[in-house]
Structures are given as C-alpha cells and as structure tokens.
Amino acid sequence: MVTRTDITRSIIELLPGDQTLSLDQAIISWYRNIRRNGGLRLTDQGFEVLSGLELDSHQIPLTEKKISRKTLLDLDRKLMFPYYINTRKNHLTLFSSREAMLATLYGDTITWLESLQPRELE
C-alpha cells in the first residue's frame, strides 16, 4: 500500500534542487487535508507543482453541477493518488491512469466512486 507520505517523498525527489521542501512543508502546502490520515486532494499550489513536473494527468468531467460533501468525502477516502478539483471548469484532474480509465469507463462520477473501496489509511 502506497501512502501519502510515500507519494510526497517521491515527488520531492523529482523537484529541482532550488525547489526542495521538507516532507512536512510539502504536505502542508500541497494537500487540502493535512491531517495524518488525510486524503490526496491537491491545493492550487500542489497542482502547480505536479503539473510542472509534467506527470501524466487526466481530466475527467464531473457529472455533478455542484460537488456534494459526500462526493468530496468519497474522493478523499477512496482515491489512491493525488487529484485536483477545478470547480470553475467542473472537472477532476487525476494523476493516475488507472483511476482515470475507470472513471471514464463508468462515465458517471457518483457511480464510479460508489464502486471503489476505501483506501487503507497510513
């Protein structure tokens, strides 16, 4: 099981020398939920960092016009890799090909999230 800490350490290693952060600094600035067992939703800054590294990312349209609290909690509890929600454009950016493929195949964000199992916490 890959944890948020593992993912964050791997991303830090990819950063150029002048942009290096400590693990705690990265978690605080890159993730919306900074609790120890928090999810992988990225802040604007976290999204910029991952996008700047030119990592494989996939945009998925959200089927809800307004994202519900349940959907936010499901994303936080179930996704295994970092993701970013663009509320202005109403889409979800996933940094996992597998999660993106499944979301696209389901075609509906709610149904897709309901099919996922909660991830194991750190």
Buried (B, 14 or more C-beta within 10 A) or exposed (E): EEBBEEBBEEBBEEBEEEEEBEEEEBBEBBBBBEEEEBBBBBBEEBBEBBBEEEBEBBEBEBBEEEBEEEBBEBBBBBBBBBBBBEEEEBBBBBBBEEBBEBBEEBEEBBEBBEEBEEBEEE
